[in-house]
Amino acid sequence: LPFGSGNDFAQNIGLNRDFDSSVKVLQQNSITEIDAVENESGVFINTFGIGIDGLTNFYASNSKFKTGSLRYFFGGLKALMVSKPFEASIYIPELKVFIRRKIWMVVVANGKTEGGRYTISPSSNNYDGELEIVVVKSVPRLRILIEFLKLSFGFPFKKSIIESYKVTEECKIETAYKVRAHSDGEQIFGNKTYSFKLLTSSLPVVTDMKSR
C-alpha cells in the first residue's frame, strides 16, 4: 500500500494514493515479477541517487512540509544552492565503458521517477530487465537550476546535459570523496564506492495490470 512521501514505485506499477483503489488492486492479486538491484547497502527497487539527488533527499526527509511534492521541491532548491560538482568514476563492464569526470549527480534507475513527479529516467520500468545509468554533466549552476524547475513540472532532463547507459548486469560507481546518496529515499552516507547488480524478475509484487 502506498504510504510514502513520493510513492514513485507505487505509481510506476499502477497504484495511487487512494486507499480503497489500492485495496481493490490487492484483492485482484495480479502478480508481476519485478527487477531489484543489489548493492552494499542492501536491495532497492526504484532509484539510487548520488550527488544533488542524494542531498535533495536528505533535505526533503528533514523538511517540515507534509506533502511530498513540496518537500522535494524546496529540498532540491536548497541542494542546488550548496552542492558542487564532484569527480566520479563509473565502470560498466558489459559495455566496456569507463568514465572519470566531474558531474552533478548520477542515478541508477530501475523506475521512471523520484519525488513523486521528477522524471529521471523516462524509458525505465521496473520489470524490463534493464537499469539506466543517468549521469548529469558538470554544467553551470544556472543551467542545472533551470533543468530542476523543468523536472518539477514533469519534463525530463534535456539530453544535452546528461549521458545515459542501459545496463542488464552490473556496474560500479566510485566518488573522489564522500557524497550524499539515497537508496529508494533512504539516506546513504559514508561510502565512496558502490557496486550494483541487477536481479532480474526477482521480486513478485501485486500490480495493477491495466496500467501496463
Summary of the structure (lengths in Angstrom):
residues: 212
radius of gyration: 16.6
end to end distance: 18.1
largest distance: 49.7
contacts: 701
relative contact order: 0.25
helix: 29%
strand: 38%
